[in-house]
Amino acid sequence: MTQSHIATTTKQVSLGTTLRAIAAHRVVWPLAALALIFLIDFLISPNFFSIRVVEGRLFGSVIDVFYRAVPTAMVALGMAVVIGTKGIDLSVGSIIAIGGAVITWRIHAGDPHILILFWALGVGLLCGVWNGFLVAVLDIQPIIATLILMVSGRGIGLMINLLYGGTNPSYTSALLQGISTGHIAFIPTRLLVFLLVFFVLWALLRRTALGMFLESVGGNAKAAYLTGINARLIIFSAYIICGLTAASAGVILSADTHTSDPVSIGLNIELDAILAVVIGGGSLSGGRIYLGMTILGALVIQALTTSILTSGLPPEYNLVVKAFVVMVVLLLQSSNFRNLALSILARRKR
Amino acid sequence: MAEAVTARIEMVGVSKAFPGVRALENADLRLIGGEVHALMGENGAGKSTLIKVMTGALRRDEGEIRLDGQTVEINTPGQARALGIGTVYQEVNLVATMSVTKNLTLGRQPTKFGMISWRAARDVARKRLQRLKIDIDIERPLGSYSVAIQQLIAIARALEDDTRVLVLDEPTASLDAHETALLFQIVRDLKARGIAIVFITHFIDQVYQIADRISVLRNGRLVGTAPIGEMPPLKLISLMIGRELGQTGLRLVGDAPPSDAPVMLEAEGLGRKLIMQPFDLKLRSGEVVGLSGLLGSGRTEVAKLVFGAVKPDAGKLQVGGLPMAGHSPGRSIRAGIGFCPEDRKAEGAFGELSVRENIVMALQSKRGWLRLLSRGEQEKLADEMIATLAISTPDAEKPVGQLSGGNQQKVILARSLVSGPRVLILDEPTRGIDVGAHAEIVSLIRKLCGQGLALLVASSELDELVAVSDRVAVLRDRHKIGEISGADITRDNVIHMIAGTQS
């Protein structure tokens, strides 16, 4: 009898530990949050999941969530890399603004539109080099170093507008509009562009040792140095990557409005990107880069925004509801909070 | 004899454990009023922990504290202060930008109608400084004074009218000779008032200038206590780093490598100002060279200079017969030098990364970022090392931060072994490791040397050095003072060389 008793308790313990392990796995809570948001959307509007083809392109609320999440997710990928090195990049919105201004300027100057893409990436590269120089070479704290470009970037965008005398110059470009709002074989082009960016970045981080080096520098810079890793160069590369992903998002956002509007383009996108990284399980104390999870984080944020808008709630509620859901996800990810909650539950049972 | 006097403060059977480490095991300390008591011991011997227990900064797990014969409870710094125990910590923890007055009254400002009375505060500050006969402008910011004066102000802050015990933790660490003399003058005054003073330092000569009694801690235990006259430097040093003199150390050394074995590493006049005087060092294939000396003698500095973690400003270094063009950990690793740092948590482990990633990191950095080791190769290396070093982890994917200290240490050792070094530098390889793991690491060291590796081991455990070394380089005050080799390597010989007395 005692033996069977022991057997059942060990079984219970193992079940309990499995449940705990599942609860602690980083993919669970963001995924659960996304599923819950979609479920509520489905209950509110039963045709939430319906997908139809309009003008040769997929349409539907779910597609819309993915579609709109692309710029934030793209910025968040670069942000995840920077945060993995224990840094942060506040200037991504400004990089987008400068990128948009340069795109408009070069189109007005009559450059071939394919060249415009390189201009945009060049802006991202240059901004990344600037941030990387401040952080990696001059050892300025990342939050301050990138604040400089965050503050000045939108002003630089406005000054670029003045180069050809426009205050809010617009443009038309079949290529850029194609990337932003077009579609290839029913699929929105921007989703394909995003997949390309994701794949290139994933290969760069995980098919070379760069990802490991980035994480080692973020986790313990001194140990990384003693392991022979060139910490400065690695941190430098993180800001360049972040500049490039921000500039790529800038191409899409700029083509959306086909105008150079440095004051409002990509406003507050740095905050959504940081949130996406954190919801995806990234820690601001560095040491880990989760690219896939970051996309999930961006989807949670966008799904929330979209569902608040489609649910009929006044848009004024948007920010507060968003903050609430983000808080719940972060609480569930905190092991301290989970242990507290479990101990309270256990006491109730007794 | 001393037992006849009631101790001012007495700590009996104090134990304190931290996760993975027993910092204090049944340690005792007896302080007598009107005496300066030197508390000695190497890094990690438990001095700081013992003092923190006495001053309420840490709670003891076991043991008793008696003040003037009465058992007392000290669980918070506030309780300790109320009982008349004052402390001056190693780092001056005052606010440099605030005035001397504010620093001296911070947290206990005299008030009038609920507001701070600065007039009264200045009176208090002046009174406090008068106790030490210091006359300075109390309105100037603390930071405008020299470190010595700041140190004295810190003492003034710790000292109350009813102070019975005063703890000075490394008060002379950043003082020059003249400043030290000034401090000692004040310490003697305090002593004359019947205060029991604990003096922690790693300067042996200062102990003999000021202390009346010495207690030595090693591995969390009190290993000796005696009046100064009964504890000459030789005995003190042997208590700190080894067992009693005269005991013969067990030598585990196998066949010494032939003297014509190829030279793997050669340093000539390598040094850096203020860090380490230029030194020569030669490591042959298959040889274990120990670095011995007291805390602060330059053991870690020699290791780091050779590895390039501290850049030398003088001298030359050859590895495998080729001169090093520059000095950096990256260059050293590529040239075939492996290094295990002393402070594993701060300088070794990548806590978030897995055991596998931690183990392959040095090899990967040697290969460069483009030539990624395949997942299969990484797993193979990690599994091999987990088996060889008996690292206890459920699998290679567990984050290293979740392993115990000893196992983290093995992971870092594994990292430098995997990078395929010709020369391996180990700084305190067995600190904080349990006995079983210790034996594994020592036997592994021997085995590697049998395969032609040259090894440089810096250690505060003299027995360990005597047991494994083919040659011991002895350091004192950041100076290499000599080498002992072969059969002459005994505990006594090393201690005599450190103490500067010939046997």
Interface residues (C-beta under 8 A of the other chain):
Chain A: R207 T208 A209 L210 M212 F213 E215 S216 G219 N220 K222 A223 A224 Y225 L226 T227 G228 I229 N230 S283 G286 G287 R288
Chain B: F307 A309 S328 P329 G330 R331 S332 I333 R334 F339 P341 A346 E347 G348 A349 F350 G351 E352 L353 E357 M361 A362 Q364 S365 K366 R367 G368 W369 L370 R371 L372 L373 R415
